[in-house]
Amino acid sequence: MNSYYLLDWIGAVTALIGTYVLAFNVSWSRWGWVVYFLSNLAWISYGVMVETWSIVFMQLGFMGGVLLAIYKHFISRIWKIPSGS
């Protein structure tokens, strides 16, 4: 078994977990963004290892949105920065 075989499963499972955690829409749902971030890392690693640059490009784009959400739901709360909404 190739080492990248496990990465695609980690990416898929963490993406599904992140989706359901966010869908619960409860106080701890913001942790779904952290799980999505782990999924992004797994998919980017997988894409680089198998040289599938479209996956890398897509996941980098998704990671930008995830990082904005992590900023909004974690960093701005710690630093007490108004989110504007």
Steps between C-alpha positions, in 0.01 A plus 500: 500500500630842407535765769275738309216246507438586863510876434202499265295308758604740777403791275163347415406397854604831659306693234186301581550543875552875453180523295290330766657693787413827324152376412413442866514879542564487874752679721783260411428495126778748431744212553382368166722762337805356676405154376461641147848649533638153577317369195657774287846404622441133422366573151781742419756243611328233294481724193868584520599134546301379199563824304132582457535876495129567451433350845780710649362816336144426615602420857714815524190696398286321757771553760474876448132489595569270792770732633258794479245299700762399757596866533137601548405224744821467701760776461263797496329364814830463684614852405147644532508635145156596364404275207292768324181294500 
